[in-house]
């Protein structure tokens, strides 16, 4: 197989994959008797055509950045953390407890407190699968999936039996005190002109951007990142170099779980301002697609998160303004994941034929 | 070919194989450039060349694995297209690969008929194969128990099964790719006897190897390949190892290692009763004891898989063991927290591992990242408490690449883009420049071209001359003989005996490697 030039590998392959996913999506929309152009127009105007739309797109993107980074860090240690969903839900629990039971004077203090709690709870939820993997070799894919279910059940229990205020019907906590409410992008001086009032995107976006940079720094500039990447590429070589597999597995999974847990300052603290059942809305799983598409690099994760934010918001608009069912959003996402993640190599191979020097075939 | 001259005449006159102008490119790499060669019927024809010279590509074309970009193949004078290995077999070509293609839990008989069954029912095929195998065994000294399961056989016997497989498919032309790499000297001798028998029966044999000694010993004609081209074809009787080496590398090569007698100093490494049990509870080291002094190279000879890897692994902190290891008089922890690669390095043990691609480096990492591998805690490589100083490592790598003549000297290139020899130089530079008290080095020149071998040997001897202890593990007896100051032979996890290189020969070492001692001599100190 021919090696592609770097630009083709980084830019062309994802673009063509996306295009293919778009074409198939269009065919599906055609097949249910709707207009693909109409759908595309609705999605683009709904997600990117207004300050309001951007407010939602960026809100979703913020969550996906955290979960995408979570998958990325674990992936570099050759650990496939599918448990982002559960870790993020547990993070939400941590955030809720801190917001409800500590009397914060101001959001600037509440935010770091909630970040620590969210990260700790997320990391703790990743710690058990990590330990089982590191000590007993129980595959982290299996255990993290199982921990997603346990997390969901635990949250329901907590909401129904412990945290639900007396007299409230729905399984949710009480509203967080006003002092813990995070400013939306509209409320930030300087950005207020750009963004609409009723948007969920909030200061957490900046925390996510900071996290992207810190993860990059961690992976490519620190000893720990070096050890994580070395271990991920070759465990025997890591042993040779005196890198402890146990230590790296544990740390990489804890960081991964922590990042997933951090997500909940966006949705729980920033948006709903109370802990709901299924607060994560599948962001943990979308993080896997985001990391895959972002080639496990923070810059790629950032871009892919924006793309998936667009798909999420645009898809919601579809359900709102057209007779295309909202479930189609899932179809489109699925196709994007299929093409950018799973069929990535197919595109690369086809491109390889294109870039290969012409050969003469003589028997 | 002009006219029909009758089968008889054609068979004797035409070469068994003739390649005309074969070229093959992989992307920008020209693996074979306009190669023409004639292999006469009933001869043993050697093809020699460095790694990456294009020998394997050429043979893969002949066996139908690759399609040549241009050129023609003639078998017994007839132009033949070989699009796949089935066509090669029909044309009478058999191939014995370096890595055997046998089903481990099948019997010899089952392996032989696999893919060559006569019908849906196995019984007639097996009966026929049993009969044929009996005949072949008698004819060529190719005796193997037909009912034995492959995994129970020694490597030498497995190789015989591969040869039998080819002969069972009526191969007249047999290609062997690096056949002696895994054999003891005695097994190699036996193989050569088989090959001579085959030749006498009119079979044509192509032997691919990088070992000059084998070429000189058994071939009639030898072709030399360099960088995808066939640089020469000569009669073996009319050439010398020196000439062949020069043809392979393209310059004069020093085949023998130039070194002065050792000046052993104080004892650096002392190993007593070292035992290693692996994950399957098999004892891999059964009480090893040895000593290495400063300024001395101890060579460990032995067929691969007799505990040498485990010895290196324990000394290098990769595996756990029991027993006593003392470095400069201080006992080293063999278990627990202080028994890893980091603590060994801190004590002054450097390790050039046998398997450089899986242990010694991270192939996806760049050369400079690999320069820090294992030493990434070195304060010189840190910018501050948190961040590594990548620029410093990069600069350091540039210097190392220059001093160790790594080509191309580009530190940002990924390790996998370097040739085997240059990868090895990157590792050696990393380990030797640490100025260790003890250097563990496994298979220093495996998969390394002749030009680089000379360089690597020189560096190892230099380290010895600087008063350091070296433990050398190699399956290449030549290398052990020429580099070591003392030789210990390992067999089945034990040291069979120690010899001085000037007081022994390959025959004696070969017997020890096969586990045969003449009773009294040479129990390890």
Boltz contact constraints between the chains, C-beta under 6 A:
constraints:
  - contact:
      token1: [A, 2]
      token2: [B, 27]
      max_distance: 6.0
  - contact:
      token1: [A, 221]
      token2: [B, 387]
      max_distance: 6.0
  - contact:
      token1: [A, 222]
      token2: [B, 387]
      max_distance: 6.0
  - contact:
      token1: [A, 223]
      token2: [B, 376]
      max_distance: 6.0
  - contact:
      token1: [A, 223]
      token2: [B, 388]
      max_distance: 6.0
  - contact:
      token1: [A, 226]
      token2: [B, 376]
      max_distance: 6.0
  - contact:
      token1: [A, 230]
      token2: [B, 362]
      max_distance: 6.0
  - contact:
      token1: [A, 233]
      token2: [B, 362]
      max_distance: 6.0
  - contact:
      token1: [A, 233]
      token2: [B, 364]
      max_distance: 6.0
  - contact:
      token1: [A, 234]
      token2: [B, 362]
      max_distance: 6.0
  - contact:
      token1: [A, 236]
      token2: [B, 358]
      max_distance: 6.0
  - contact:
      token1: [A, 236]
      token2: [B, 359]
      max_distance: 6.0
  - contact:
      token1: [A, 237]
      token2: [B, 359]
      max_distance: 6.0
  - contact:
      token1: [A, 237]
      token2: [B, 362]
      max_distance: 6.0
  - contact:
      token1: [A, 239]
      token2: [B, 318]
      max_distance: 6.0
  - contact:
      token1: [A, 240]
      token2: [B, 318]
      max_distance: 6.0
  - contact:
      token1: [A, 240]
      token2: [B, 341]
      max_distance: 6.0
  - contact:
      token1: [A, 240]
      token2: [B, 353]
      max_distance: 6.0
  - contact:
      token1: [A, 240]
      token2: [B, 359]
      max_distance: 6.0
  - contact:
      token1: [A, 241]
      token2: [B, 341]
      max_distance: 6.0
  - contact:
      token1: [A, 241]
      token2: [B, 373]
      max_distance: 6.0
  - contact:
      token1: [A, 241]
      token2: [B, 374]
      max_distance: 6.0
  - contact:
      token1: [A, 242]
      token2: [B, 340]
      max_distance: 6.0
  - contact:
      token1: [A, 242]
      token2: [B, 341]
      max_distance: 6.0
  - contact:
      token1: [A, 242]
      token2: [B, 342]
      max_distance: 6.0
  - contact:
      token1: [A, 362]
      token2: [B, 70]
      max_distance: 6.0
  - contact:
      token1: [A, 363]
      token2: [B, 81]
      max_distance: 6.0
